[in-house]
Amino acid sequence: MPDGRYITPQTRTLARLSRTPVRVIITVLVCAIPVVPIILLIQNNFDSTGFQSLGEQQTTLGAPKDDYYGVPTEVYSANDDGTPPDLCVTFEFLGLNPSAPDVYLGVLVGVTGQGKGQLHSLAKRGFKDVSLVVKSDSGLSNFERPIAVSVLEAAPVTQCGAHPLQQNLDQSAAYRATWSLSLLGQPRAFPQDWYELDDSVGVIAGNSQNGEALPSSLVMMSRDEDLRVDVELDQVSYQNLPYRRNLPGQHQLFFTLHRPPWVITYTYWVAAMPFLLLIALLWFKRIAQRESLEPSDAAFGLAAAMVAILPLHQVLVPSTIPGLTRLDLLFGLGICFLVAASILWVVVWLPLRTDPDPPPAGPAANGPPAS
């Protein structure tokens, strides 16, 4: 190889591969290699649709601070007629299980100063419990948790308002529990996976889901740093729906979970590093150093990319997400493109050259000099 270029030996098989019809057939077959990942990627994107956007009145929960809850956000204050709340219901977002998917919520129920008198009146009327009722608007399971009136009466007063304090909500709660609620979502769209909960929340006198509604306030706060929580603020039109006229104390709890844009960008950027590095090295050798690419270069680059993908998958994709994610499909698509490009380069695009020209004849080739 005097000029540093790869010289393909002219065997009978390679001579057949050098024919134009054979090259066309090989090109068509090789171009079909990425078809399956492309179809799965399109299907993944299609299955990820259906995300229901929040209404105009929405807000994002405050991020956790010092490994503790963020600033509490009031979702609704009480009934739409301005009635002060008797009870304060707090939902704490603790975490997510994408495999189900399920959401883990801490639930706190406290009583306000005005609620003390209302509870005393309920006790005189024979009510021993009030029920925290969560009904799903998406066809999922409903929850009903009774809370003793005597426990609420003995609890400290909780302050509900436009700017509730996390310490007061936590320390003055009469009822504490951890709930696991089912979500609608698409975890396989990771890192653009999304989840949503569309429920209604209310406090009912007695042990019934359709009893007398008590004015209540709902507050939310988050303790998860990896997911962004957007919540829709309560709308008056929600309570005026025909099927809710018998439950004036029911309010909408509609929030969505998704990863912050910078996390999504970081995930895609790090996942692309092996492919970008390989392309940069091949470009440097071919353009900067003006050297021909040999089959060993393609084999080495493909092996290096595949070895790098395995640890990246373990680091970037959470183990709780089931099945093939969008990131996995993009990894597979990148490998298929590298395999296809390597085959095309070695078999189709690599110049098939004959043996190099023999060296120019020296004095020995012309025999001894004439005397």
JOJOSUL-V69582 format. One record per pair of residues at least 12 apart in sequence whose C-alpha atoms are under 6 Angstrom apart, sorted by the first residue. I is the first residue (numbers start at 1). J is the second residue. D is the distance in whole Angstrom. If there is no record, write none. Layout:
BEGIN
[[I/J/D] [I/J/D]]
END
This chain:
BEGIN
[[5/292/5] [7/353/6] [8/352/6] [23/348/6] [30/340/6] [34/336/5] [37/333/5] [48/186/6] [54/232/6] [57/232/6] [57/233/5] [58/231/6] [58/232/4] [58/233/5] [59/230/6] [59/231/6] [60/229/6] [60/230/4] [61/229/6] [64/223/5] [68/223/6] [69/222/6] [69/223/5] [70/221/6] [70/222/6] [72/220/6] [72/221/5] [73/219/6] [73/220/5] [74/219/4] [75/218/6] [75/219/6] [75/233/5] [76/217/6] [76/218/5] [76/234/5] [77/217/5] [78/215/6] [78/216/5] [78/217/5] [85/215/5] [85/216/5] [85/217/6] [86/112/5] [86/114/6] [86/115/4] [86/215/5] [86/216/6] [87/110/6] [87/111/4] [87/112/6] [87/216/5] [88/109/6] [88/110/5] [88/216/6] [88/217/5] [89/108/6] [89/109/5] [89/217/6] [89/218/5] [90/107/6] [90/108/5] [90/218/6] [90/219/5] [90/220/6] [91/106/6] [91/107/5] [91/220/5] [92/105/5] [92/106/5] [92/220/6] [92/221/5] [92/222/6] [93/105/5] [93/222/5] [94/223/6] [98/187/6] [98/321/6] [99/320/6] [99/321/5] [99/322/6] [101/183/6] [102/181/6] [102/182/5] [102/183/6] [103/180/6] [103/181/5] [104/179/6] [104/180/5] [105/178/6] [105/179/5] [106/177/6] [106/178/4] [107/176/6] [107/177/5] [107/178/6] [108/173/6] [108/175/6] [108/176/5] [109/173/5] [109/174/6] [109/175/5] [110/158/6] [110/173/4] [110/174/5] [111/157/6] [111/158/6] [112/157/5] [112/158/5] [113/157/6] [127/206/6] [128/148/6] [128/149/6] [129/146/6] [129/147/5] [129/148/4] [129/149/5] [129/206/5] [130/146/6] [130/147/5] [130/204/6] [130/205/4] [130/206/5] [131/145/5] [131/146/4] [131/147/6] [131/203/6] [131/204/5] [131/207/6] [132/144/6] [132/145/5] [132/203/5] [133/201/6] [133/202/5] [134/200/6] [134/201/5] [135/199/5] [135/200/5] [136/199/4] [137/198/6] [137/199/5] [152/174/6] [155/174/5] [156/172/5] [158/172/6] [183/196/6] [183/197/5] [184/196/5] [188/325/4] [189/325/6] [189/326/5] [190/325/6] [190/326/6] [191/264/6] [194/257/6] [194/258/5] [195/256/6] [195/257/5] [196/255/6] [196/256/4] [197/254/6] [197/255/6] [198/253/6] [198/254/4] [199/252/6] [199/253/5] [200/250/6] [200/251/5] [200/252/4] [200/253/5] [201/250/5] [201/251/5] [202/249/6] [202/250/5] [213/249/5] [227/258/6] [227/259/5] [228/257/6] [228/258/5] [228/259/6] [228/260/6] [229/256/6] [229/257/5] [230/255/5] [230/256/5] [231/254/6] [231/255/4] [232/254/6] [234/252/6] [274/305/6] [295/346/6] [298/342/6]]
END
